[in-house]
Amino acid sequence: GIDVLLSAQRVGPTGKAYGLDMTDEMLALARENQRKAGVSNVEFLKGAIEAIPLPDDSVDVIISNCVINL
């Protein structure tokens, strides 16, 4: 969630940053970090990269971090 929080700072108060994870544990950690940071323009979603739970054409940039581990 740290990358999402940094992205939220970058887009400013009129933008929004989304975080996606498939595990409840990581989402809970991300939301706790969001609460501690006091960031409001972030939404963390549960889902898989094969079916992101957002409408088509609703985001401008996607950052992928630690997704594929070979």
KAVEN-V509753 format. One record per helix or strand of 3 or more residues. SS is the DSSP state (H for helix, E for strand). FROM is the first residue (numbers start at 1). TO is the last residue. Records with the same first field share a line. If there is no record, write none. Layout:
BEGIN
SS->FROM-TO  FROM-TO
END
This chain:
BEGIN
H->2-11  24-37
E->17-21  42-46
END
